[in-house]
Amino acid sequence: MFDDLILLAKGGHTVYHGPVKEVEEYFAGIGINVPERVNPPDHFIDVLEGIIKPSTSSVVSHRELPVRWMLYKGYPIPPDMQQNSAGLAPPSEGIKLGNQIDCNTVETEKQSFAGEIWQRMMCNVVHQWDIIRHNLLRSRDLSNRRTPGVFMQYKYFLGRAGKQRLREARIQAVDFLILLLAGACLGSLTKVGDEKFGAPGYTYTIIAISLLCKISALRSFSLDKLQYCRESASGISSLAHFLSKDTIDLFNTVIKPAVYLSMFYFFSNPRSSFTDNYIVLLCLVYCVTGIGYALAIFLEPGTSQLCAVLLPVVLTLIATQTGDSHFLKNLANLCYPKWALEAFVIANAERYSGVWLITRCGSLMAMGYNLRDWGRCVSFLVLAGVISRFLAFVGMVTFQRKK
């Protein structure tokens, strides 16, 4: 059933790592023979534990087995294990015992500080290279097994994610209740003025929706990182895993804007229609949910929650700056709150007619908005959601596999 075998001694030291067919030959070469009618793995484990002593003329201690494997493979022996290699046969030509220098010059030659720093740096480079190779390169599959396709795995993961959401029904209900309270509070406290077309109230709405939906999106990927690492190592489709969670979260993406507007719209009573506000909020929730995915995958749980709280506030402050700095204007164009606020204001300004046309044009010019840009603003929010989901998927496949 297995092609390769690895045996570890106490402390996690490798005693054997290679083909199953050669394990008995290797141990026989160092004087450990498997008795008749004894299972070889059980015998080797008993030897590693020190329960059974090998019946050989040259006594082999279980403490020497990791060193013997290093000598056999030509690996450098760490200084703390060199005492176990004193009575063993010297390694083959060209192999040194770790950082050990010639015994005659040990006392006269000492490793310099710069040499030690260089050695540590090279060890870190090799370690990072091994991680990159493990994440980006796939080992050859020798099992010849047939795994289900992406669509079949997507259906399975979709059902599993749906059951997980049903178990979290109380958490979902709390999220909806918070949205109702936020909509009622912001809608009753915010006064929609004709001069700015309700921009202050929509600014608070963007911050509240972004914060609540990002915190909710963090739960989709931050709680099962270890589970994904194990399943990805077994050969599951990462695309099916990601799409299933995103599909289940589409329910919240569709429902949460309606829940929030059911309170905010009727308390604030803006001129724009319920449908226009719902479309903008729907695109906003889709955008911030993708950003929440990326934060959950790239950052640790505590750091991702902190960023999910600070990011909406900081980006909204940047997007609402009214200075003449070109740098701030270009930076604001990259912030999703700017496009969401512009879409809300344009949808509200389109409802003004008659004598308010002059006021509407002057206010929109002062804000830098254009009535024809409503579709572009909504498209930017959707595009930001797609890009953030793509980055989250790449991060999940590339960086999370070794965590």
Long-range contacts (C-beta under 8 A, 24 or more apart in sequence): 3-142, 7-44, 7-45, 7-48, 8-48, 9-48, 9-62, 9-63, 9-65, 9-66, 10-48, 10-49, 13-66, 13-81, 14-66, 14-69, 15-48, 15-65, 15-66, 15-69, 16-44, 16-69, 17-69, 26-72, 30-60, 30-65, 30-68, 30-72, 31-56, 31-57, 31-58, 31-60, 32-56, 32-60, 64-88, 71-95, 131-402, 134-401, 134-402, 135-397, 135-398, 135-399, 135-401, 135-402, 136-398, 141-235, 147-235, 150-237, 150-239, 150-240, 151-240, 153-236, 153-237, 153-240, 153-241, 154-237, 154-239, 154-240, 154-243, 154-244, 156-240, 157-240, 157-241, 157-244, 157-245, 158-244, 158-247, 158-248, 160-244, 161-244, 161-245, 161-247, 161-248, 162-248, 165-248, 165-251, 168-219, 171-219, 172-252, 175-212, 175-216, 175-252, 175-256, 176-255, 176-256, 176-259, 178-212, 179-212, 179-256, 179-259, 179-260, 180-259, 180-260, 180-262, 180-263, 181-263, 182-208, 182-212, 182-260, 182-263, 182-264, 183-259, 183-260, 183-261, 183-262, 183-263, 183-264, 183-265, 183-267, 184-263, 184-264, 184-267, 186-264, 186-267, 186-268, 187-263, 187-264, 187-265, 187-266, 187-267, 187-268, 188-267, 188-268, 190-268, 192-268, 192-269, 192-270, 192-271, 192-348, 194-352, 194-356, 194-359, 195-359, 195-363, 196-345, 196-363, 196-367, 197-271, 197-345, 197-348, 197-349, 197-352, 197-360, 197-363, 198-268, 198-270, 198-271, 198-344, 198-345, 198-348, 199-341, 199-344, 199-345, 199-367, 201-264, 201-268, 201-270, 202-340, 202-341, 202-344, 202-345, 202-348, 203-316, 203-320, 203-337, 203-341, 205-260, 205-264, 205-281, 205-344, 206-284, 206-312, 206-316, 206-337, 206-340, 206-341, 206-344, 207-312, 207-313, 207-316, 207-337, 208-260, 209-256, 209-257, 209-260, 209-281, 209-284, 209-285, 209-288, 210-284, 210-288, 210-311, 210-312, 210-316, 210-337, 211-308, 211-309, 211-312, 211-313, 212-256, 213-252, 213-256, 213-285, 213-288, 213-289, 213-292, 214-288, 214-289, 214-291, 214-292, 214-295, 214-308, 214-311, 214-312, 215-292, 215-305, 215-308, 215-309, 216-252, 216-289, 216-292, 217-249, 217-288, 217-289, 217-290, 217-291, 217-292, 217-293, 217-296, 218-292, 218-295, 218-296, 218-301, 218-304, 218-305, 218-308, 219-296, 220-245, 220-246, 220-249, 220-292, 220-293, 220-296, 221-245, 221-293, 221-296, 221-297, 221-392, 221-396, 222-296, 222-297, 222-301, 222-304, 225-400, 225-403, 226-403, 228-396, 228-400, 229-400, 229-401, 229-402, 229-403, 232-401, 233-401, 238-393, 238-396, 238-397, 239-393, 242-392, 242-393, 242-396, 246-293, 246-389, 249-289, 252-285, 252-289, 253-282, 253-285, 253-286, 253-289, 254-282, 256-285, 257-281, 257-282, 257-284, 257-285, 270-348, 271-348, 271-351, 271-352, 272-344, 272-347, 272-348, 272-350, 272-351, 273-347, 273-351, 276-347, 277-344, 277-347, 279-378, 280-340, 280-343, 280-344, 280-347, 280-377, 280-378, 280-381, 283-340, 283-343, 283-378, 283-381, 283-382, 283-385, 284-336, 284-340, 284-381, 286-381, 286-382, 286-385, 287-336, 287-340, 287-381, 287-382, 287-384, 287-385, 287-388, 288-312, 288-336, 288-385, 289-385, 290-384, 290-385, 290-386, 290-387, 290-388, 290-389, 290-392, 291-336, 291-384, 291-385, 291-388, 293-388, 293-389, 293-392, 294-388, 294-389, 294-391, 294-392, 294-395, 296-392, 297-392, 297-395, 297-396, 297-399, 297-400, 298-392, 298-395, 298-399, 312-337, 316-341, 336-380, 336-381, 336-384, 339-377, 339-378, 339-380, 339-381, 340-377, 340-381, 342-367, 342-369, 342-373, 342-377, 343-374, 343-377, 343-378, 343-381, 345-369, 346-370, 346-371, 346-373, 346-374, 346-377, 347-374, 350-374
